[in-house]
Amino acid sequence: MSTVILPPEPDVPDLLAAAQAAAGLYEFGTDWVRASLDNVVRLLNEDTSLSPEHRAAAHRQLVDVLAGRLRLVADRGRHPGIDREKIEAPIIVMGFGRSGTTFLHSLIAEDPQNRAPRYWEVARPSPPPATAGPDDPRIGAGHRDVEDWLAGLPGFITQHPYWDQGGLALMECESFFVYNLSHHYPVQQSKIPFGTRWAVDVDETTRYEFHRSFLQHLQYGGPPRRWALKGVDHQYHLTGLRAVYPDARLVWAHRDPVQVMGSLLEVTLQLTRGTGGDSADRTALARAWVDRYRSRLDRALANPLAADPRICHVRYPDLTADPVGTVHGIYRHFGLEVSNDHETRMSHWLADPANRSDRHGKWTYALAEHGVDPAWISALFADYRARFDV
């Protein structure tokens, strides 16, 4: 985190100047959302529930993100070839969080022909990570980041055991959008209250043009491999995704919303508490998030592209019953073959105790603890359950 000294309630010009001083660079480029920065700075300075120490840490995280953005822009000037990198036919896993997306992403990432983004690369993407060696100090810095983050969220590792990989943890695509300030990602922005709506939406095509530019940056200088990606928001932006990646191989994971919401609401509560958000009324918080998920799902299902037969749909019970067979089915859907090497690597990954989902303890959750009736969730998402047979 930046050690720059800021006033107690810095304004946007203060943060921009601090980032420029930290990076020794001055050009922020054009593909970012300045209005989001205005919003989050105002939110932090006006939130009287935040301690001065918490507020100062949040401001320093913003400086780090802005300095990272400056470095990304500078790298494209130093390495014109970044713009010429081709991102072809990525495999993109999508679906509600807690529906097996990380598990599935991990298995697909075991394919030697695939490449998946890691935390250390996303947290410190300059210089282009593919040019780095195995002892790059950014990897160790990534490990320390994750350790510090988890220390502030007791018990969270039980909910998300994959974070025990530290700087090598696979990352969601939503983390990319930290650098154009169109999304709040709770690792890089762990001191900004989770769930506060300060990030300004960008149009979908612009969203995925930035996504592609970030992948170009990660890919530059390395051998060409297919991207294996995962995001919990892609299903809400299919128009923009298809406009930028017409050849993308989309995998949509589905799970019973009663199970999904019970798990998601517990995760949301932990993140809200851990980042200084308002979690005093658990029931109100839970219902607000359920309403948010339902409204976003409405938008997704209303899009004709949700019925695109090119999408491969995966049911959580099938995935957990036969993980390797599920990946074979996904590859067949896209006219691909699972190589012997990939199958062996998946089998080893599944057999390794270090990858057991309960390796940090058994995580339990219940909708009733959030004042939410499972029958209400079941009825609220009845159309989704029927459509995707969950």
C-alpha positions, 0 to 999 in steps of 0.5 A: 500500500502507498505510504504517501502522506495525504490530508485527513479528507483529501479531494480528488486532485489530492489523490491524483497528484499523490498517484502521479508522485508515487508512480513518477508518471502523469498520463491517466489515459482516457478509458476510465470513469472519473465520476466514480472517483468523485463518488468514492472520495465523497463517500469516504469523506462524508461517512462519519462511521469510518475511523480516521485510520480506516479512511486514510487506508482507503484513500491510500488504496485509491492512490495505489489503484490510480498509480497502477493505472498510470503504469498501465498507460505508460506500459502501452507507450513503452510496448506498442506491441501490447495493442496488437495482442490478439485475445482469441476464443477465451473460455469464460465461466460465469454465473452466480457466485457460490455456484461452483464457478471457482471450482470449475474455473480451477479445473479448466485452468489445469489444461496446459493449453489454457492460461488463467489470471493470478492475483499477483498479476492483477494486483501489480500488472506493470510491467507486463507479467508474462515477461516476469521470471518465477522469482518476480518480487510481485509474487511475494508481495501478492502473498502478503497482500492476501495474508493481510486481507484475510487477517481482517476477515476472520473465518473468511478462508473457510468460505473461500478456501482458494485464497490460501493460494495467496498471490497465485490465487485465480482471479475473477474478471471483475478485478480488472475493472478496478483500474478503470474505476467501474467496479469495486473489488473487495481485495484491492479495495478492502478499506472501501465499504463493500456494497456502496454504490459509487462505481458508475456503470459504463456501456457494455462494449466499453466495459469489455474493450477495457477487459480485452485491453487488460488481457492484452497487457497480461498476455504481452511477451508470453507464449500464446495460450487460450485464456480461461476466465471466470466472472460472476457478472458476465451473464448480466452483460452478454451484449457487450461481451459478445460484441468484443468477444464474438468467439468466446466460449461461455460456460454458465454455471447454475445452482439452486438459488436457495443454496446460492443465496444462503451462501452469498448472503453470508459472504456479503455480510462478512465483506460488509463488516470487514470493510467498514460497511453498515451491517447493523440490520442483517435482514435489511441488508440481506433483502436489499442484496436479494433484490439486487440479484433478482433485478440483475437476473431479470436483465440477464434473462430478458436478453435474447443472448441468454438463450444463445445455444452456443452457451454451455450450461452446467448444473451444480449437482452434475459438476460436483457428482462428476467434475472431470466428466463435466469438463469433458462435456464442456469441451465437447460442446465447443468442439474441443478435446480434453487432452490426456495431460489435462485429464491427468492434471485434473485428477491430481488436482481433485485428489490433492488434500490441499484442494479440498473445499473443507480444508479450512473447516466446514462452512455452514450457513442458513438463510434464517440467520439473515431473516430470510425465508427459504420458501420466499427465495424459492418462489422469487427465483422459480422462473430461473429454477425451472428454466435451468432445472435447478 
